[in-house]
Amino acid sequence: MASFRVVVFLCIIYATLMSVVSSQSIAPAPAPTSDGTTIDQAVACLLMLFALVLTYIIH
């Protein structure tokens, strides 16, 4: 009966330690610094500026 208690005690300690070890997760990857929207907005801005200059020159 004493060996059964020892086995149960060791199982509880093992389960507790395994839950602590498995709860540590790897840090997520950092967010991308540029997802392309900034580049798209810059291109759109330059095209609008070009259209404005072209319209000014034509008139």
N, C-alpha and C positions, 0 to 999 in steps of 0.2 A: 504494500500500500504506500510506503514511503517513496519507493522508486516512481510510482505513478504520479505523485505530487511533484517530485523533482522534474519529471518529464513535462508535466503541465506548466510548471513554473518556467522552465527553459523555453517552452513553446511561446508563452506569453511574452517573455523578454525578446525572443527572436522576432515575433510579429511586431512588437513595438519598435525595435531597431530597424526592421525592414521598412516600416511605414515612414520613419524619419528619413532614412536614406533615399527612398523613392520619391519623397516629396520635394527634393531639391531638383529643380528643372534647369535646363540650359537657357541662358538668356536669349531672348528673341533677336533676330537680325535687326540692325539699325534701319530706320526708314530711308528710302532713297533720297538723295539730296536734290535730284531733279527728275521729275516724272514726265518731262516733255511739254507740259503746259506752259512753262515759262518761255521755252523756245518758240512754241506756237504763237504766243502772245507777242513776242518780239518780231517775228516774221510778219504777223498781221499789222503791227504798228508801222513797220517799214513799208509795207505795201500801201497802207493808207497815206503815209507821208509822200510816197512816190506818186500816188494818184492825185494828191493835193497839189504837188509841184507841177505835175503834167497838166492838170486843169488850169492852173494859174498861167502856165506858159502858153497854152492854146488860146486862152481868152486874152 
